[in-house]
Amino acid sequence: QVQLVESGGGLVQAGGSLRLSCAASTRTFSTYAVGWFRQAPGMEREFVTAVSRGGISTYYAESVKGRFTISRDNAKNTVYLQMNSLKPEDTAVYYCAATAGGSSRSVQAAEYDYWGQGTQVTVSS
């Protein structure tokens, strides 16, 4: 069982930045690809970005490409999501998720085995 805990969410003005963290409980964290998803009120959960086990390969949704950066530190069992140039439409609960059999191209929520509880990101206009 892998526990994931997100942190770093909050309220920020449009154009601002936030960095989310996802800390994992497992020592085998490097064997999981990790993704970030988000869910706005009344909307389905959507893929944001994912990173491969070693951190070399990444993949982004078109809506965040060039603004968000995913990275990981396997020594710290942590994945980061740096979010710059935030827009009001980025407002959502952000979730990190880990997949044992997937990759950085795992864009479907069903591909992920473990999920965090989510952290709220609110971008004001």
Buried (B, 14 or more C-beta within 10 A) or exposed (E): EBEBBBEBBEEBEEEBEBBBBBBBEBEEBBEBBBBBBBBBEEEEBBBBBBBBBEBEEBBBBEBBEEBBBBEBEBEEBBBBBBBBEBBEEBBBBBBBBBBBEBBBEBBEBEBBEBBBEBBEBBBEE
